[in-house]
Amino acid sequence: MTTVTYIVPAISCGHCIRTIETELKDLAGIQSVKAAVDTKKVELTFDAPADEEKIKSLLAEIEYPVQGLIAL
Ligand SMILES: [Cu+2]
């Protein structure tokens, strides 16, 4: 299992959080998603077949592009 934390500056309210969490949970392999308005971060855990490329393209498609990765 892999854990990543992304910076997603477009997060601005609870609706953004719900959209991001709902869309990402539909992606095969995603184990958990936690998005936060105050920090504009999305923390994810995933296994194959999900990978960072798929996650980032999905977020870009729904207008929440990833700006950076917070190294653990
Ligand atoms: Cu919003």
N, CA, C, O and the ligand as a Tripos MOL2 file, in Angstrom:
@<TRIPOS>MOLECULE
protein
  289   287    73     0     0
PROTEIN
NO_CHARGES

@<TRIPOS>ATOM
      1 N           0.8470   -1.1940    0.0000 N.3       1 MET1
      2 CA          0.0000    0.0000    0.0000 C.3       1 MET1
      3 C           0.8840    1.2460    0.0000 C.2       1 MET1
      4 O           1.9110    1.3010    0.6760 O.2       1 MET1
      5 N           0.4630    2.2310   -0.7660 N.am      2 THR2
      6 CA          1.2160    3.4740   -0.8850 C.3       2 THR2
      7 C           0.4020    4.6210   -0.3120 C.2       2 THR2
      8 O          -0.8100    4.6850   -0.5220 O.2       2 THR2
      9 N           1.0480    5.5230    0.4050 N.am      3 THR3
     10 CA          0.3950    6.7170    0.9150 C.3       3 THR3
     11 C           1.0360    7.9400    0.2790 C.2       3 THR3
     12 O           2.2600    8.0670    0.2620 O.2       3 THR3
     13 N           0.2050    8.8440   -0.2480 N.am      4 VAL4
     14 CA          0.7280   10.1010   -0.7880 C.3       4 VAL4
     15 C          -0.1290   11.2440   -0.2710 C.2       4 VAL4
     16 O          -1.3030   11.0600    0.0500 O.2       4 VAL4
     17 N           0.4670   12.4150   -0.1950 N.am      5 THR5
     18 CA         -0.2790   13.6220    0.1510 C.3       5 THR5
     19 C          -0.0260   14.6570   -0.9250 C.2       5 THR5
     20 O           1.1170   15.0510   -1.1620 O.2       5 THR5
     21 N          -1.0860   15.0970   -1.5730 N.am      6 TYR6
     22 CA         -0.9760   16.0700   -2.6460 C.3       6 TYR6
     23 C          -1.4740   17.4360   -2.1990 C.2       6 TYR6
     24 O          -2.3620   17.5460   -1.3530 O.2       6 TYR6
     25 N          -0.8890   18.4670   -2.7820 N.am      7 ILE7
     26 CA         -1.3860   19.8240   -2.5940 C.3       7 ILE7
     27 C          -2.3120   20.1350   -3.7600 C.2       7 ILE7
     28 O          -1.9090   20.0570   -4.9200 O.2       7 ILE7
     29 N          -3.5510   20.4880   -3.4460 N.am      8 VAL8
     30 CA         -4.5570   20.7770   -4.4670 C.3       8 VAL8
     31 C          -5.1560   22.1550   -4.1590 C.2       8 VAL8
     32 O          -6.1290   22.2590   -3.4120 O.2       8 VAL8
     33 N          -4.5730   23.2060   -4.7360 N.am      9 PRO9
     34 CA         -4.9560   24.5770   -4.3650 C.3       9 PRO9
     35 C          -6.4150   24.9180   -4.6870 C.2       9 PRO9
     36 O          -6.9680   25.8420   -4.0910 O.2       9 PRO9
     37 N          -7.0460   24.1960   -5.6100 N.am     10 ALA10
     38 CA         -8.4180   24.5240   -6.0020 C.3      10 ALA10
     39 C          -9.4530   24.1600   -4.9400 C.2      10 ALA10
     40 O         -10.6200   24.5320   -5.0720 O.2      10 ALA10
     41 N          -9.0530   23.4430   -3.8930 N.am     11 ILE11
     42 CA        -10.0020   23.0980   -2.8320 C.3      11 ILE11
     43 C         -10.4040   24.3680   -2.0890 C.2      11 ILE11
     44 O          -9.5540   25.0790   -1.5530 O.2      11 ILE11
     45 N         -11.7300   24.6520   -2.0600 N.am     12 SER12
     46 CA        -12.1440   25.8790   -1.3880 C.3      12 SER12
     47 C         -13.3060   25.7000   -0.4160 C.2      12 SER12
     48 O         -13.5830   26.6070    0.3690 O.2      12 SER12
     49 N         -13.9920   24.5590   -0.4440 N.am     13 CYS13
     50 CA        -15.1240   24.3940    0.4630 C.3      13 CYS13
     51 C         -15.4640   22.9150    0.6320 C.2      13 CYS13
     52 O         -14.8270   22.0420    0.0410 O.2      13 CYS13
     53 N         -16.4700   22.6580    1.4410 N.am     14 GLY14
     54 CA        -16.8740   21.2930    1.7170 C.3      14 GLY14
     55 C         -17.3620   20.5520    0.4870 C.2      14 GLY14
     56 O         -17.2480   19.3300    0.3960 O.2      14 GLY14
     57 N         -17.9100   21.3070   -0.4620 N.am     15 HIS15
     58 CA        -18.3650   20.6630   -1.6950 C.3      15 HIS15
     59 C         -17.1850   20.0930   -2.4790 C.2      15 HIS15
     60 O         -17.2710   19.0010   -3.0410 O.2      15 HIS15
     61 N         -16.0970   20.8340   -2.5090 N.am     16 CYS16
     62 CA        -14.8760   20.3500   -3.1620 C.3      16 CYS16
     63 C         -14.4210   19.0360   -2.5150 C.2      16 CYS16
     64 O         -14.0660   18.0790   -3.2030 O.2      16 CYS16
     65 N         -14.4380   19.0150   -1.1980 N.am     17 ILE17
     66 CA        -14.0130   17.8210   -0.4630 C.3      17 ILE17
     67 C         -14.8640   16.6260   -0.8430 C.2      17 ILE17
     68 O         -14.3460   15.5410   -1.1070 O.2      17 ILE17
     69 N         -16.1880   16.8340   -0.8700 N.am     18 ARG18
     70 CA        -17.0800   15.7260   -1.2110 C.3      18 ARG18
     71 C         -16.8490   15.2430   -2.6300 C.2      18 ARG18
     72 O         -16.8170   14.0390   -2.8850 O.2      18 ARG18
     73 N         -16.6870   16.1850   -3.5600 N.am     19 THR19
     74 CA        -16.4580   15.8070   -4.9550 C.3      19 THR19
     75 C         -15.1740   14.9900   -5.0820 C.2      19 THR19
     76 O         -15.1660   13.9280   -5.7050 O.2      19 THR19
     77 N         -14.1110   15.4810   -4.5010 N.am     20 ILE20
     78 CA        -12.8120   14.8050   -4.6000 C.3      20 ILE20
     79 C         -12.8820   13.4220   -3.9610 C.2      20 ILE20
     80 O         -12.4200   12.4400   -4.5420 O.2      20 ILE20
     81 N         -13.4610   13.3490   -2.7640 N.am     21 GLU21
     82 CA        -13.4980   12.0560   -2.0750 C.3      21 GLU21
     83 C         -14.3700   11.0570   -2.8260 C.2      21 GLU21
     84 O         -14.0170    9.8830   -2.9400 O.2      21 GLU21
     85 N         -15.5260   11.5260   -3.3440 N.am     22 THR22
     86 CA        -16.4260   10.6290   -4.0700 C.3      22 THR22
     87 C         -15.7870   10.1200   -5.3470 C.2      22 THR22
     88 O         -15.8250    8.9220   -5.6290 O.2      22 THR22
     89 N         -15.1960   11.0260   -6.1280 N.am     23 GLU23
     90 CA        -14.6020   10.6210   -7.4060 C.3      23 GLU23
     91 C         -13.4120    9.6870   -7.1970 C.2      23 GLU23
     92 O         -13.2630    8.6960   -7.9110 O.2      23 GLU23
     93 N         -12.5750   10.0010   -6.2270 N.am     24 LEU24
     94 CA        -11.3880    9.1750   -6.0250 C.3      24 LEU24
     95 C         -11.7410    7.7960   -5.4840 C.2      24 LEU24
     96 O         -11.0920    6.8080   -5.8270 O.2      24 LEU24
     97 N         -12.7690    7.7250   -4.6400 N.am     25 LYS25
     98 CA        -13.1390    6.4200   -4.0870 C.3      25 LYS25
     99 C         -13.6690    5.4810   -5.1600 C.2      25 LYS25
    100 O         -13.6830    4.2650   -4.9710 O.2      25 LYS25
    101 N         -14.1120    6.0470   -6.3000 N.am     26 ASP26
    102 CA        -14.5910    5.2200   -7.4090 C.3      26 ASP26
    103 C         -13.4460    4.6330   -8.2330 C.2      26 ASP26
    104 O         -13.6670    3.7580   -9.0710 O.2      26 ASP26
    105 N         -12.2410    5.1060   -8.0000 N.am     27 LEU27
    106 CA        -11.0980    4.6140   -8.7550 C.3      27 LEU27
    107 C         -10.6360    3.2870   -8.1390 C.2      27 LEU27
    108 O         -10.4050    3.2020   -6.9330 O.2      27 LEU27
    109 N         -10.5060    2.2570   -8.9780 N.am     28 ALA28
    110 CA        -10.1270    0.9340   -8.4780 C.3      28 ALA28
    111 C          -8.7540    0.9840   -7.8240 C.2      28 ALA28
    112 O          -7.8010    1.5060   -8.4030 O.2      28 ALA28
    113 N          -8.6560    0.4460   -6.6310 N.am     29 GLY29
    114 CA         -7.3700    0.3850   -5.9350 C.3      29 GLY29
    115 C          -7.2190    1.4180   -4.8380 C.2      29 GLY29
    116 O          -6.3250    1.3080   -3.9990 O.2      29 GLY29
    117 N          -8.0950    2.4320   -4.8340 N.am     30 ILE30
    118 CA         -8.0170    3.4520   -3.7890 C.3      30 ILE30
    119 C          -8.5370    2.8690   -2.4760 C.2      30 ILE30
    120 O          -9.6430    2.3310   -2.4150 O.2      30 ILE30
    121 N          -7.7240    2.9840   -1.4320 N.am     31 GLN31
    122 CA         -8.1170    2.4480   -0.1270 C.3      31 GLN31
    123 C          -8.7530    3.5130    0.7510 C.2      31 GLN31
    124 O          -9.7430    3.2510    1.4360 O.2      31 GLN31
    125 N          -8.1900    4.7080    0.7330 N.am     32 SER32
    126 CA         -8.7780    5.7710    1.5400 C.3      32 SER32
    127 C          -8.4050    7.1290    0.9630 C.2      32 SER32
    128 O          -7.3610    7.2940    0.3320 O.2      32 SER32
    129 N          -9.2850    8.0920    1.1950 N.am     33 VAL33
    130 CA         -9.0770    9.4570    0.7060 C.3      33 VAL33
    131 C          -9.4730   10.4020    1.8240 C.2      33 VAL33
    132 O         -10.5480   10.2720    2.4090 O.2      33 VAL33
    133 N          -8.5970   11.3540    2.1170 N.am     34 LYS34
    134 CA         -8.9500   12.3540    3.1090 C.3      34 LYS34
    135 C          -8.5140   13.7140    2.5720 C.2      34 LYS34
    136 O          -7.3230   13.9880    2.4250 O.2      34 LYS34
    137 N          -9.4960   14.5530    2.2840 N.am     35 ALA35
    138 CA         -9.1900   15.8810    1.7570 C.3      35 ALA35
    139 C          -9.5380   16.9060    2.8280 C.2      35 ALA35
    140 O         -10.4410   16.6810    3.6350 O.2      35 ALA35
    141 N          -8.8200   18.0390    2.8390 N.am     36 ALA36
    142 CA         -9.0530   19.0650    3.8490 C.3      36 ALA36
    143 C          -9.0670   20.4540    3.2270 C.2      36 ALA36
    144 O          -8.2230   20.7850    2.3930 O.2      36 ALA36
    145 N         -10.0410   21.2650    3.6450 N.am     37 VAL37
    146 CA        -10.1700   22.6250    3.1120 C.3      37 VAL37
    147 C          -9.0630   23.5310    3.6440 C.2      37 VAL37
    148 O          -8.4590   24.2870    2.8830 O.2      37 VAL37
    149 N          -8.7970   23.4590    4.9400 N.am     38 ASP38
    150 CA         -7.8540   24.4130    5.5430 C.3      38 ASP38
    151 C          -6.4320   24.2560    5.0120 C.2      38 ASP38
    152 O          -5.7260   25.2460    4.8180 O.2      38 ASP38
    153 N          -6.0140   23.0140    4.7790 N.am     39 THR39
    154 CA         -4.6380   22.7960    4.3160 C.3      39 THR39
    155 C          -4.5430   22.6230    2.8030 C.2      39 THR39
    156 O          -3.4460   22.6430    2.2440 O.2      39 THR39
    157 N          -5.6920   22.4510    2.1330 N.am     40 LYS40
    158 CA         -5.7390   22.1780    0.6860 C.3      40 LYS40
    159 C          -4.8980   20.9650    0.3190 C.2      40 LYS40
    160 O          -4.1970   20.9480   -0.6920 O.2      40 LYS40
    161 N          -4.9890   19.9600    1.1690 N.am     41 LYS41
    162 CA         -4.2470   18.7280    0.9320 C.3      41 LYS41
    163 C          -5.1980   17.5640    0.7480 C.2      41 LYS41
    164 O          -6.2970   17.5390    1.3020 O.2      41 LYS41
    165 N          -4.7520   16.6000   -0.0420 N.am     42 VAL42
    166 CA         -5.4970   15.3550   -0.2200 C.3      42 VAL42
    167 C          -4.5490   14.2150    0.1180 C.2      42 VAL42
    168 O          -3.5130   14.0320   -0.5220 O.2      42 VAL42
    169 N          -4.9260   13.4530    1.1360 N.am     43 GLU43
    170 CA         -4.1010   12.3220    1.5480 C.3      43 GLU43
    171 C          -4.7810   11.0380    1.0930 C.2      43 GLU43
    172 O          -5.9660   10.8190    1.3470 O.2      43 GLU43
    173 N          -4.0120   10.2000    0.4220 N.am     44 LEU44
    174 CA         -4.5740    8.9880   -0.1650 C.3      44 LEU44
    175 C          -3.7420    7.7760    0.1760 C.2      44 LEU44
    176 O          -2.5210    7.8600    0.3130 O.2      44 LEU44
    177 N          -4.4150    6.6440    0.3140 N.am     45 THR45
    178 CA         -3.6900    5.3760    0.3190 C.3      45 THR45
    179 C          -4.2660    4.5340   -0.7970 C.2      45 THR45
    180 O          -5.4730    4.5380   -1.0350 O.2      45 THR45
    181 N          -3.3900    3.8070   -1.4840 N.am     46 PHE46
    182 CA         -3.8540    3.0260   -2.6340 C.3      46 PHE46
    183 C          -2.9530    1.8340   -2.8970 C.2      46 PHE46
    184 O          -1.8100    1.7690   -2.4440 O.2      46 PHE46
    185 N          -3.5130    0.8930   -3.6480 N.am     47 ASP47
    186 CA         -2.7880   -0.2720   -4.1610 C.3      47 ASP47
    187 C          -3.0490   -0.3370   -5.6570 C.2      47 ASP47
    188 O          -3.9110    0.3790   -6.1670 O.2      47 ASP47
    189 N          -2.3130   -1.1880   -6.3670 N.am     48 ALA48
    190 CA         -2.6090   -1.4420   -7.7730 C.3      48 ALA48
    191 C          -4.0660   -1.9270   -7.8660 C.2      48 ALA48
    192 O          -4.5280   -2.6060   -6.9480 O.2      48 ALA48
    193 N          -4.8020   -1.6060   -8.9330 N.am     49 PRO49
    194 CA         -4.3190   -0.9760  -10.1640 C.3      49 PRO49
    195 C          -4.2160    0.5500  -10.1050 C.2      49 PRO49
    196 O          -3.8550    1.1650  -11.1090 O.2      49 PRO49
    197 N          -4.5150    1.1750   -8.9840 N.am     50 ALA50
    198 CA         -4.3630    2.6370   -8.9210 C.3      50 ALA50
    199 C          -2.8780    2.9870   -8.9040 C.2      50 ALA50
    200 O          -2.0670    2.2560   -8.3350 O.2      50 ALA50
    201 N          -2.5320    4.0940   -9.5220 N.am     51 ASP51
    202 CA         -1.1690    4.6030   -9.4080 C.3      51 ASP51
    203 C          -1.2350    6.1300   -9.4370 C.2      51 ASP51
    204 O          -2.2900    6.7140   -9.6830 O.2      51 ASP51
    205 N          -0.1000    6.7590   -9.1840 N.am     52 GLU52
    206 CA         -0.1010    8.2190   -9.0850 C.3      52 GLU52
    207 C          -0.5560    8.8930  -10.3730 C.2      52 GLU52
    208 O          -1.2330    9.9200  -10.3320 O.2      52 GLU52
    209 N          -0.1900    8.3210  -11.5110 N.am     53 GLU53
    210 CA         -0.5940    8.9350  -12.7820 C.3      53 GLU53
    211 C          -2.1070    8.9450  -12.9270 C.2      53 GLU53
    212 O          -2.6930    9.9520  -13.3250 O.2      53 GLU53
    213 N          -2.7440    7.8080  -12.6010 N.am     54 LYS54
    214 CA         -4.2110    7.7160  -12.7120 C.3      54 LYS54
    215 C          -4.8850    8.6810  -11.7510 C.2      54 LYS54
    216 O          -5.8650    9.3390  -12.1000 O.2      54 LYS54
    217 N          -4.3580    8.7580  -10.5510 N.am     55 ILE55
    218 CA         -4.9520    9.6380   -9.5400 C.3      55 ILE55
    219 C          -4.8320   11.0950   -9.9770 C.2      55 ILE55
    220 O          -5.7880   11.8630   -9.8750 O.2      55 ILE55
    221 N          -3.6480   11.4660  -10.4660 N.am     56 LYS56
    222 CA         -3.4480   12.8560  -10.8740 C.3      56 LYS56
    223 C          -4.2640   13.2040  -12.1060 C.2      56 LYS56
    224 O          -4.7630   14.3230  -12.2150 O.2      56 LYS56
    225 N          -4.4120   12.2540  -13.0500 N.am     57 SER57
    226 CA         -5.2490   12.5900  -14.2180 C.3      57 SER57
    227 C          -6.6970   12.7240  -13.8200 C.2      57 SER57
    228 O          -7.4030   13.5880  -14.3420 O.2      57 SER57
    229 N          -7.1610   11.8810  -12.8990 N.am     58 LEU58
    230 CA         -8.5480   12.0170  -12.4570 C.3      58 LEU58
    231 C          -8.7670   13.3760  -11.7930 C.2      58 LEU58
    232 O          -9.7550   14.0540  -12.0770 O.2      58 LEU58
    233 N          -7.8660   13.7670  -10.9280 N.am     59 LEU59
    234 CA         -8.0220   15.0640  -10.2590 C.3      59 LEU59
    235 C          -7.9800   16.2210  -11.2570 C.2      59 LEU59
    236 O          -8.6950   17.2090  -11.0890 O.2      59 LEU59
    237 N          -7.1610   16.1080  -12.2790 N.am     60 ALA60
    238 CA         -7.1010   17.1560  -13.3030 C.3      60 ALA60
    239 C          -8.4170   17.2090  -14.0800 C.2      60 ALA60
    240 O          -8.9230   18.2880  -14.3870 O.2      60 ALA60
    241 N          -8.9670   16.0220  -14.3950 N.am     61 GLU61
    242 CA        -10.2340   15.9480  -15.1400 C.3      61 GLU61
    243 C         -11.3760   16.6230  -14.3910 C.2      61 GLU61
    244 O         -12.2220   17.2680  -15.0110 O.2      61 GLU61
    245 N         -11.4140   16.4880  -13.0860 N.am     62 ILE62
    246 CA        -12.5180   17.0720  -12.3320 C.3      62 ILE62
    247 C         -12.1810   18.4790  -11.8330 C.2      62 ILE62
    248 O         -12.8350   19.0070  -10.9340 O.2      62 ILE62
    249 N         -11.1460   19.0740  -12.4350 N.am     63 GLU63
    250 CA        -10.7710   20.4740  -12.1730 C.3      63 GLU63
    251 C         -10.1420   20.7070  -10.8050 C.2      63 GLU63
    252 O         -10.2440   21.7950  -10.2380 O.2      63 GLU63
    253 N          -9.4930   19.6770  -10.2890 N.am     64 TYR64
    254 CA         -8.7120   19.8540   -9.0590 C.3      64 TYR64
    255 C          -7.2850   19.3820   -9.3070 C.2      64 TYR64
    256 O          -6.8520   18.3860   -8.7290 O.2      64 TYR64
    257 N          -6.5470   20.0970  -10.1700 N.am     65 PRO65
    258 CA         -5.1980   19.6340  -10.5020 C.3      65 PRO65
    259 C          -4.2580   19.6240   -9.2890 C.2      65 PRO65
    260 O          -4.3310   20.4820   -8.4090 O.2      65 PRO65
    261 N          -3.3910   18.6410   -9.2800 N.am     66 VAL66
    262 CA         -2.3940   18.5140   -8.2170 C.3      66 VAL66
    263 C          -1.2440   19.4710   -8.5020 C.2      66 VAL66
    264 O          -0.7030   19.4910   -9.6070 O.2      66 VAL66
    265 N          -0.8750   20.2620   -7.5000 N.am     67 GLN67
    266 CA          0.2290   21.1990   -7.7090 C.3      67 GLN67
    267 C           1.5370   20.6460   -7.1400 C.2      67 GLN67
    268 O           2.6190   20.9850   -7.6190 O.2      67 GLN67
    269 N           1.4360   19.8180   -6.1470 N.am     68 GLY68
    270 CA          2.6740   19.3110   -5.5730 C.3      68 GLY68
    271 C           2.4310   18.0870   -4.7290 C.2      68 GLY68
    272 O           1.3020   17.7710   -4.3520 O.2      68 GLY68
    273 N           3.5220   17.4070   -4.4440 N.am     69 LEU69
    274 CA          3.4780   16.2130   -3.6170 C.3      69 LEU69
    275 C           4.2500   16.5240   -2.3400 C.2      69 LEU69
    276 O           5.3580   17.0590   -2.3900 O.2      69 LEU69
    277 N           3.6640   16.1900   -1.2110 N.am     70 ILE70
    278 CA          4.3620   16.3950    0.0420 C.3      70 ILE70
    279 C           5.0910   15.0980    0.3730 C.2      70 ILE70
    280 O           4.4690   14.0570    0.5860 O.2      70 ILE70
    281 N           6.3870   15.1770    0.4100 N.am     71 ALA71
    282 CA          7.1870   13.9830    0.6630 C.3      71 ALA71
    283 C           7.0060   13.5500    2.1110 C.2      71 ALA71
    284 O           6.9030   14.3810    3.0130 O.2      71 ALA71
    285 N           6.9690   12.2530    2.3170 N.am     72 LEU72
    286 CA          6.7680   11.7450    3.6720 C.3      72 LEU72
    287 C           8.1110   11.4360    4.3200 C.2      72 LEU72
    288 O           8.1560   10.9950    5.4690 O.2      72 LEU72
    289 CU        -15.7460   23.9310   -3.0800 Cu       73 CU73
@<TRIPOS>BOND
     1     1     2 1
     2     2     3 1
     3     3     4 2
     4     3     5 am
     5     5     6 1
     6     6     7 1
     7     7     8 2
     8     7     9 am
     9     9    10 1
    10    10    11 1
    11    11    12 2
    12    11    13 am
    13    13    14 1
    14    14    15 1
    15    15    16 2
    16    15    17 am
    17    17    18 1
    18    18    19 1
    19    19    20 2
    20    19    21 am
    21    21    22 1
    22    22    23 1
    23    23    24 2
    24    23    25 am
    25    25    26 1
    26    26    27 1
    27    27    28 2
    28    27    29 am
    29    29    30 1
    30    30    31 1
    31    31    32 2
    32    31    33 am
    33    33    34 1
    34    34    35 1
    35    35    36 2
    36    35    37 am
    37    37    38 1
    38    38    39 1
    39    39    40 2
    40    39    41 am
    41    41    42 1
    42    42    43 1
    43    43    44 2
    44    43    45 am
    45    45    46 1
    46    46    47 1
    47    47    48 2
    48    47    49 am
    49    49    50 1
    50    50    51 1
    51    51    52 2
    52    51    53 am
    53    53    54 1
    54    54    55 1
    55    55    56 2
    56    55    57 am
    57    57    58 1
    58    58    59 1
    59    59    60 2
    60    59    61 am
    61    61    62 1
    62    62    63 1
    63    63    64 2
    64    63    65 am
    65    65    66 1
    66    66    67 1
    67    67    68 2
    68    67    69 am
    69    69    70 1
    70    70    71 1
    71    71    72 2
    72    71    73 am
    73    73    74 1
    74    74    75 1
    75    75    76 2
    76    75    77 am
    77    77    78 1
    78    78    79 1
    79    79    80 2
    80    79    81 am
    81    81    82 1
    82    82    83 1
    83    83    84 2
    84    83    85 am
    85    85    86 1
    86    86    87 1
    87    87    88 2
    88    87    89 am
    89    89    90 1
    90    90    91 1
    91    91    92 2
    92    91    93 am
    93    93    94 1
    94    94    95 1
    95    95    96 2
    96    95    97 am
    97    97    98 1
    98    98    99 1
    99    99   100 2
   100    99   101 am
   101   101   102 1
   102   102   103 1
   103   103   104 2
   104   103   105 am
   105   105   106 1
   106   106   107 1
   107   107   108 2
   108   107   109 am
   109   109   110 1
   110   110   111 1
   111   111   112 2
   112   111   113 am
   113   113   114 1
   114   114   115 1
   115   115   116 2
   116   115   117 am
   117   117   118 1
   118   118   119 1
   119   119   120 2
   120   119   121 am
   121   121   122 1
   122   122   123 1
   123   123   124 2
   124   123   125 am
   125   125   126 1
   126   126   127 1
   127   127   128 2
   128   127   129 am
   129   129   130 1
   130   130   131 1
   131   131   132 2
   132   131   133 am
   133   133   134 1
   134   134   135 1
   135   135   136 2
   136   135   137 am
   137   137   138 1
   138   138   139 1
   139   139   140 2
   140   139   141 am
   141   141   142 1
   142   142   143 1
   143   143   144 2
   144   143   145 am
   145   145   146 1
   146   146   147 1
   147   147   148 2
   148   147   149 am
   149   149   150 1
   150   150   151 1
   151   151   152 2
   152   151   153 am
   153   153   154 1
   154   154   155 1
   155   155   156 2
   156   155   157 am
   157   157   158 1
   158   158   159 1
   159   159   160 2
   160   159   161 am
   161   161   162 1
   162   162   163 1
   163   163   164 2
   164   163   165 am
   165   165   166 1
   166   166   167 1
   167   167   168 2
   168   167   169 am
   169   169   170 1
   170   170   171 1
   171   171   172 2
   172   171   173 am
   173   173   174 1
   174   174   175 1
   175   175   176 2
   176   175   177 am
   177   177   178 1
   178   178   179 1
   179   179   180 2
   180   179   181 am
   181   181   182 1
   182   182   183 1
   183   183   184 2
   184   183   185 am
   185   185   186 1
   186   186   187 1
   187   187   188 2
   188   187   189 am
   189   189   190 1
   190   190   191 1
   191   191   192 2
   192   191   193 am
   193   193   194 1
   194   194   195 1
   195   195   196 2
   196   195   197 am
   197   197   198 1
   198   198   199 1
   199   199   200 2
   200   199   201 am
   201   201   202 1
   202   202   203 1
   203   203   204 2
   204   203   205 am
   205   205   206 1
   206   206   207 1
   207   207   208 2
   208   207   209 am
   209   209   210 1
   210   210   211 1
   211   211   212 2
   212   211   213 am
   213   213   214 1
   214   214   215 1
   215   215   216 2
   216   215   217 am
   217   217   218 1
   218   218   219 1
   219   219   220 2
   220   219   221 am
   221   221   222 1
   222   222   223 1
   223   223   224 2
   224   223   225 am
   225   225   226 1
   226   226   227 1
   227   227   228 2
   228   227   229 am
   229   229   230 1
   230   230   231 1
   231   231   232 2
   232   231   233 am
   233   233   234 1
   234   234   235 1
   235   235   236 2
   236   235   237 am
   237   237   238 1
   238   238   239 1
   239   239   240 2
   240   239   241 am
   241   241   242 1
   242   242   243 1
   243   243   244 2
   244   243   245 am
   245   245   246 1
   246   246   247 1
   247   247   248 2
   248   247   249 am
   249   249   250 1
   250   250   251 1
   251   251   252 2
   252   251   253 am
   253   253   254 1
   254   254   255 1
   255   255   256 2
   256   255   257 am
   257   257   258 1
   258   258   259 1
   259   259   260 2
   260   259   261 am
   261   261   262 1
   262   262   263 1
   263   263   264 2
   264   263   265 am
   265   265   266 1
   266   266   267 1
   267   267   268 2
   268   267   269 am
   269   269   270 1
   270   270   271 1
   271   271   272 2
   272   271   273 am
   273   273   274 1
   274   274   275 1
   275   275   276 2
   276   275   277 am
   277   277   278 1
   278   278   279 1
   279   279   280 2
   280   279   281 am
   281   281   282 1
   282   282   283 1
   283   283   284 2
   284   283   285 am
   285   285   286 1
   286   286   287 1
   287   287   288 2
@<TRIPOS>SUBSTRUCTURE
     1 MET1         2 RESIDUE 1 A MET
     2 THR2         6 RESIDUE 1 A THR
     3 THR3        10 RESIDUE 1 A THR
     4 VAL4        14 RESIDUE 1 A VAL
     5 THR5        18 RESIDUE 1 A THR
     6 TYR6        22 RESIDUE 1 A TYR
     7 ILE7        26 RESIDUE 1 A ILE
     8 VAL8        30 RESIDUE 1 A VAL
     9 PRO9        34 RESIDUE 1 A PRO
    10 ALA10       38 RESIDUE 1 A ALA
    11 ILE11       42 RESIDUE 1 A ILE
    12 SER12       46 RESIDUE 1 A SER
    13 CYS13       50 RESIDUE 1 A CYS
    14 GLY14       54 RESIDUE 1 A GLY
    15 HIS15       58 RESIDUE 1 A HIS
    16 CYS16       62 RESIDUE 1 A CYS
    17 ILE17       66 RESIDUE 1 A ILE
    18 ARG18       70 RESIDUE 1 A ARG
    19 THR19       74 RESIDUE 1 A THR
    20 ILE20       78 RESIDUE 1 A ILE
    21 GLU21       82 RESIDUE 1 A GLU
    22 THR22       86 RESIDUE 1 A THR
    23 GLU23       90 RESIDUE 1 A GLU
    24 LEU24       94 RESIDUE 1 A LEU
    25 LYS25       98 RESIDUE 1 A LYS
    26 ASP26      102 RESIDUE 1 A ASP
    27 LEU27      106 RESIDUE 1 A LEU
    28 ALA28      110 RESIDUE 1 A ALA
    29 GLY29      114 RESIDUE 1 A GLY
    30 ILE30      118 RESIDUE 1 A ILE
    31 GLN31      122 RESIDUE 1 A GLN
    32 SER32      126 RESIDUE 1 A SER
    33 VAL33      130 RESIDUE 1 A VAL
    34 LYS34      134 RESIDUE 1 A LYS
    35 ALA35      138 RESIDUE 1 A ALA
    36 ALA36      142 RESIDUE 1 A ALA
    37 VAL37      146 RESIDUE 1 A VAL
    38 ASP38      150 RESIDUE 1 A ASP
    39 THR39      154 RESIDUE 1 A THR
    40 LYS40      158 RESIDUE 1 A LYS
    41 LYS41      162 RESIDUE 1 A LYS
    42 VAL42      166 RESIDUE 1 A VAL
    43 GLU43      170 RESIDUE 1 A GLU
    44 LEU44      174 RESIDUE 1 A LEU
    45 THR45      178 RESIDUE 1 A THR
    46 PHE46      182 RESIDUE 1 A PHE
    47 ASP47      186 RESIDUE 1 A ASP
    48 ALA48      190 RESIDUE 1 A ALA
    49 PRO49      194 RESIDUE 1 A PRO
    50 ALA50      198 RESIDUE 1 A ALA
    51 ASP51      202 RESIDUE 1 A ASP
    52 GLU52      206 RESIDUE 1 A GLU
    53 GLU53      210 RESIDUE 1 A GLU
    54 LYS54      214 RESIDUE 1 A LYS
    55 ILE55      218 RESIDUE 1 A ILE
    56 LYS56      222 RESIDUE 1 A LYS
    57 SER57      226 RESIDUE 1 A SER
    58 LEU58      230 RESIDUE 1 A LEU
    59 LEU59      234 RESIDUE 1 A LEU
    60 ALA60      238 RESIDUE 1 A ALA
    61 GLU61      242 RESIDUE 1 A GLU
    62 ILE62      246 RESIDUE 1 A ILE
    63 GLU63      250 RESIDUE 1 A GLU
    64 TYR64      254 RESIDUE 1 A TYR
    65 PRO65      258 RESIDUE 1 A PRO
    66 VAL66      262 RESIDUE 1 A VAL
    67 GLN67      266 RESIDUE 1 A GLN
    68 GLY68      270 RESIDUE 1 A GLY
    69 LEU69      274 RESIDUE 1 A LEU
    70 ILE70      278 RESIDUE 1 A ILE
    71 ALA71      282 RESIDUE 1 A ALA
    72 LEU72      286 RESIDUE 1 A LEU
    73 CU73       289 GROUP 0 **** ****
